[in-house]
Amino acid sequence: MLPIRWDPLRELSRDLGSFPREMEELMRRTFGVTREPTFTGGVLLAPPVNTFVKDGKYWVQVEIPGIDRKDLDVTVEGSTLAIRGERKLTKETKEENYMVRECQYGTFLRRLTMPEGVNADKIHAAYRDGMLEITMPMDKTVSGRKVLIEGAEEGKKEREIH
């Protein structure tokens, strides 16, 4: 057996290869920040969402407190639901008077791919108490199905897979 040459840079690059993806996920979970393109080259805020199907409707709940309803825009582009808005900074407090400033201000964008069978023509949106709720009826014919996973079992011959 031949000796294997150790290359620390190769191992380091392999370990750091997932670092940008892990940092982006950490930022998204912690601060609601995602990599959406902006004209200034920065990042946009991405508010947290819940999506689920209940009573034949596709529900989207977006948590966006402190935003005026007129600063929200909900659009459907093909199978993508886009939620845009802006949280404006109040001018009552001067920058030097802050002791802690953790609230995020500025524009935000959240894009969601809607599941198959959603009727986006009958979309309904309501904004109350900092929660935007969007509902759309779902076609009853669309349903999931269980997929059989084949494999070799003891005492049985394996079936040829095409």
C-alpha positions as CSV (number, residue, x, y, z in Angstrom):
1,M,0.0,0.0,0.0
2,L,1.3,3.4,-1.0
3,P,1.4,6.3,1.5
4,I,-1.3,8.9,1.1
5,R,-0.1,12.5,1.1
6,W,-1.9,14.7,3.6
7,D,-3.0,18.0,2.2
8,P,-4.3,20.3,5.0
9,L,-5.6,22.9,2.5
10,R,-7.8,20.4,0.7
11,E,-9.3,19.3,4.0
12,L,-9.8,22.9,5.1
13,S,-11.5,23.9,1.8
14,R,-13.8,20.9,2.1
15,D,-14.8,21.9,5.6
16,L,-15.3,25.5,4.7
17,G,-17.2,24.7,1.6
18,S,-20.5,24.7,3.5
19,F,-19.7,27.7,5.6
20,P,-21.5,30.3,3.4
21,R,-24.6,28.2,3.3
22,E,-24.6,27.6,7.0
23,M,-24.1,31.3,7.7
24,E,-27.0,32.3,5.5
25,E,-29.2,29.8,7.2
26,L,-28.1,31.2,10.6
27,M,-28.8,34.8,9.5
28,R,-32.2,33.8,8.1
29,R,-33.3,32.0,11.3
30,T,-31.9,34.6,13.7
31,F,-32.6,37.9,12.0
32,G,-35.0,37.1,9.2
33,V,-32.3,38.1,6.6
34,T,-32.1,36.4,3.3
35,R,-30.1,36.8,0.1
36,E,-32.6,38.6,-2.1
37,P,-31.1,41.0,-4.7
38,T,-31.4,44.7,-4.1
39,F,-30.4,47.7,-6.2
40,T,-27.8,48.7,-3.6
41,G,-26.3,45.2,-3.4
42,G,-27.4,44.6,0.2
43,V,-29.8,42.1,1.6
44,L,-33.5,42.4,2.2
45,L,-35.3,41.5,5.3
46,A,-37.4,38.3,5.0
47,P,-40.2,38.0,7.5
48,P,-41.0,34.6,9.0
49,V,-43.9,32.7,7.6
50,N,-46.1,29.7,8.3
51,T,-47.7,27.8,5.4
52,F,-50.2,25.0,5.8
53,V,-53.3,23.4,4.2
54,K,-56.5,23.5,6.3
55,D,-60.2,23.0,5.3
56,G,-59.3,22.8,1.6
57,K,-57.4,26.1,1.6
58,Y,-53.7,26.9,1.3
59,W,-52.8,29.3,4.2
60,V,-49.8,31.7,4.4
61,Q,-49.2,33.6,7.6
62,V,-46.6,36.3,7.6
63,E,-45.4,37.9,10.8
64,I,-44.8,41.6,10.1
65,P,-45.6,43.7,13.1
66,G,-45.3,47.5,13.0
67,I,-46.0,47.9,9.3
68,D,-48.8,50.0,7.8
69,R,-51.2,48.0,5.5
70,K,-50.6,50.6,2.7
71,D,-46.9,49.7,2.8
72,L,-47.7,46.0,1.8
73,D,-47.9,44.5,-1.6
74,V,-48.9,40.9,-2.4
75,T,-48.6,39.6,-5.9
76,V,-48.8,36.3,-7.7
77,E,-46.3,35.7,-10.5
78,G,-47.0,32.3,-12.0
79,S,-46.6,29.8,-9.1
80,T,-44.8,32.3,-6.9
81,L,-46.4,34.3,-4.2
82,A,-44.4,37.5,-3.6
83,I,-44.9,39.6,-0.4
84,R,-43.2,43.0,-0.4
85,G,-43.3,45.8,2.0
86,E,-41.4,48.4,4.0
87,R,-41.0,49.0,7.7
88,K,-40.3,52.7,8.1
89,L,-38.1,54.2,10.7
90,T,-39.8,56.8,12.9
91,K,-38.1,60.1,12.9
92,E,-39.0,60.9,16.5
93,T,-35.8,59.6,18.1
94,K,-32.4,60.8,17.0
95,E,-29.7,58.3,16.2
96,E,-27.5,59.4,19.1
97,N,-30.3,58.9,21.6
98,Y,-30.6,55.1,21.1
99,M,-29.1,52.8,23.7
100,V,-30.2,49.6,22.0
101,R,-31.5,49.4,18.4
102,E,-32.4,45.8,17.3
103,C,-35.5,46.4,15.2
104,Q,-35.0,46.0,11.5
105,Y,-36.1,48.8,9.2
106,G,-36.3,49.0,5.4
107,T,-37.8,47.0,2.6
108,F,-38.5,43.3,2.7
109,L,-39.4,40.7,0.2
110,R,-40.6,37.1,0.7
111,R,-41.2,34.7,-2.2
112,L,-42.9,31.4,-1.8
113,T,-43.6,28.7,-4.3
114,M,-47.2,27.7,-4.0
115,P,-48.1,24.0,-4.1
116,E,-49.8,22.5,-7.1
117,G,-53.6,22.8,-7.1
118,V,-53.8,26.3,-5.6
119,N,-56.4,28.6,-7.2
120,A,-54.6,31.9,-7.1
121,D,-57.5,33.6,-8.9
122,K,-59.4,33.5,-5.6
123,I,-56.7,34.8,-3.3
124,H,-57.7,36.6,-0.1
125,A,-55.5,38.6,2.2
126,A,-56.1,40.2,5.6
127,Y,-53.8,42.1,7.9
128,R,-54.6,42.3,11.6
129,D,-52.4,42.8,14.7
130,G,-49.1,42.4,12.8
131,M,-50.1,39.2,11.0
132,L,-50.8,39.0,7.3
133,E,-53.0,36.0,6.5
134,I,-53.3,34.9,2.9
135,T,-55.7,32.1,1.8
136,M,-56.4,30.4,-1.5
137,P,-58.7,27.5,-2.2
138,M,-57.1,24.2,-3.2
139,D,-58.3,21.9,-5.9
140,K,-59.7,18.7,-4.3
141,T,-58.3,16.5,-7.0
142,V,-54.7,17.1,-6.1
143,S,-53.5,14.8,-3.4
144,G,-50.3,13.1,-2.3
145,R,-49.6,9.4,-2.5
146,K,-47.4,6.9,-0.7
147,V,-44.5,5.6,-2.7
148,L,-43.5,1.9,-2.2
149,I,-39.8,1.5,-1.7
150,E,-38.5,-1.8,-3.0
151,G,-35.4,-3.6,-1.7
152,A,-34.0,-7.0,-1.1
153,E,-35.6,-8.8,1.8
154,E,-34.2,-11.9,3.5
155,G,-35.1,-15.1,1.6
156,K,-36.4,-13.2,-1.5
157,K,-34.8,-12.5,-4.8
158,E,-34.1,-8.9,-5.8
159,R,-36.3,-7.6,-8.6
160,E,-34.6,-6.0,-11.5
161,I,-35.1,-2.2,-11.6
162,H,-35.3,-0.6,-15.0
